[in-house]
């Protein structure tokens, strides 16, 4: 009998977990640090974003009240490693202002807002796309929202579960409609996808080392089969 989509997705996750172990995301000490990290990692590797986060921390600036009140010209030099630093300084300051004014700089107050409403509020901020908003919803607010990135689309289209060029929403629906709405599962599943995409399912994939190549005991991946 053919495996259902749900079974496929669970088996893929189990195989990734068995290969890589729990990923313990998001790598941050506080929810606010996660929120700032989500902005800083836009269009750059996490390594670069992490350097910018550390600079803010070392300067004593990883504080919503300080960032909300500081001139962007003073924020930008600290986040140079994240590239696009002038734009990101503006985004960080605007986000911090909203976080202070509308949520009292309290992650619990932010997380208490209904998911759809909070997502809409985040998406209304300048420079906030779906991946940034969903990253904050999942990793800072622990909402069961599946985060989609380029790795997700690449891996699951190669695997044959998504068409080439699938949209963000189409990719998100694949997981949201097939898996239990579980923030812990979504947290680690996305982290596993990033690990696979970063180390094995690259532009030139290393299929012979791939832990999901033979999920269900058969060669399932369209590329890995070759
Ligand atoms: S088998 Fe190859 S193409 Fe398929 S997911 Fe693994 S690394 Fe990517």
Boltz pocket constraint, residues with backbone or C-beta under 6 A from the ligand:
constraints:
  - pocket:
      binder: B
      contacts: [[A, 155], [A, 158], [A, 159], [A, 200], [A, 201], [A, 202], [A, 205], [A, 206], [A, 207], [A, 208], [A, 210], [A, 211], [A, 212], [A, 213], [A, 221], [A, 222], [A, 223], [A, 224], [A, 225]]
      max_distance: 6.0
